[in-house]
């Protein structure tokens, strides 16, 4: 069975950019957004790198 899908918009929230245009530009410039996080080291995690988007609490509720 096939169902129809309609895409009404696109958006990106990533560690290196917010918004589709900014994300595309970050990729073209080679900016990954992945960084070292001392808190992960302090908590004893084996992996201490990650990408954390800089998003305010109000914006988080939208997602």
C-alpha positions as a Markdown table, in Angstrom:
| # | Residue | x | y | z |
|---|---|---|---|---|
| 1 | Unk | 0.0 | 0.0 | 0.0 |
| 2 | Unk | 1.3 | 3.5 | -0.9 |
| 3 | Unk | 0.4 | 6.6 | 1.0 |
| 4 | Unk | 0.9 | 10.1 | -0.3 |
| 5 | Unk | 3.2 | 12.4 | 1.6 |
| 6 | Unk | 3.4 | 16.2 | 1.3 |
| 7 | Unk | 6.5 | 18.1 | 2.4 |
| 8 | Unk | 5.4 | 21.5 | 3.5 |
| 9 | Unk | 8.8 | 22.8 | 4.8 |
| 10 | Unk | 12.2 | 21.9 | 5.9 |
| 11 | Unk | 14.4 | 22.9 | 8.8 |
| 12 | Unk | 17.6 | 22.1 | 10.5 |
| 13 | Unk | 18.8 | 22.4 | 14.1 |
| 14 | Unk | 22.4 | 21.2 | 14.3 |
| 15 | Unk | 25.5 | 21.8 | 16.3 |
| 16 | Unk | 27.0 | 23.8 | 13.5 |
| 17 | Unk | 24.0 | 25.9 | 12.3 |
| 18 | Unk | 20.3 | 26.6 | 12.6 |
| 19 | Unk | 18.2 | 26.8 | 9.5 |
| 20 | Unk | 18.6 | 25.2 | 6.1 |
| 21 | Unk | 20.6 | 28.0 | 4.5 |
| 22 | Unk | 23.0 | 28.3 | 7.4 |
| 23 | Unk | 23.5 | 24.5 | 7.6 |
| 24 | Unk | 24.3 | 24.3 | 3.9 |
| 25 | Unk | 26.8 | 27.1 | 4.3 |
| 26 | Unk | 28.4 | 25.4 | 7.4 |
| 27 | Unk | 28.8 | 22.2 | 5.4 |
| 28 | Unk | 30.4 | 24.0 | 2.5 |
| 29 | Unk | 32.8 | 25.7 | 4.8 |
| 30 | Unk | 33.7 | 22.4 | 6.6 |
| 31 | Unk | 32.3 | 23.4 | 10.0 |
| 32 | Unk | 31.2 | 20.3 | 11.8 |
| 33 | Unk | 30.1 | 21.6 | 15.2 |
| 34 | Unk | 31.6 | 18.5 | 16.9 |
| 35 | Unk | 33.8 | 19.6 | 19.9 |
| 36 | Unk | 35.4 | 18.3 | 23.1 |
| 37 | Unk | 33.2 | 18.4 | 26.2 |
| 38 | Unk | 35.0 | 18.4 | 29.5 |
| 39 | Unk | 31.8 | 17.5 | 31.4 |
| 40 | Unk | 31.7 | 14.2 | 29.5 |
| 41 | Unk | 35.3 | 13.5 | 30.6 |
| 42 | Unk | 34.5 | 14.5 | 34.2 |
| 43 | Unk | 31.6 | 12.0 | 34.2 |
| 44 | Unk | 33.9 | 9.2 | 33.0 |
| 45 | Unk | 32.4 | 8.8 | 29.5 |
| 46 | Unk | 34.7 | 7.0 | 27.0 |
| 47 | Unk | 33.6 | 9.3 | 24.3 |
| 48 | Unk | 34.1 | 13.0 | 25.2 |
| 49 | Unk | 33.2 | 14.7 | 21.9 |
| 50 | Unk | 29.8 | 15.6 | 20.6 |
| 51 | Unk | 27.7 | 18.2 | 18.9 |
| 52 | Unk | 25.3 | 20.2 | 21.0 |
| 53 | Unk | 23.1 | 22.8 | 19.3 |
| 54 | Unk | 23.0 | 26.2 | 20.9 |
| 55 | Unk | 19.2 | 26.6 | 21.2 |
| 56 | Unk | 17.3 | 28.7 | 23.7 |
| 57 | Unk | 14.6 | 26.9 | 25.8 |
| 58 | Unk | 11.8 | 28.8 | 24.0 |
| 59 | Unk | 13.0 | 27.5 | 20.7 |
| 60 | Unk | 13.4 | 23.9 | 22.0 |
| 61 | Unk | 9.7 | 23.8 | 22.7 |
| 62 | Unk | 9.0 | 24.3 | 19.0 |
| 63 | Unk | 10.7 | 21.0 | 18.3 |
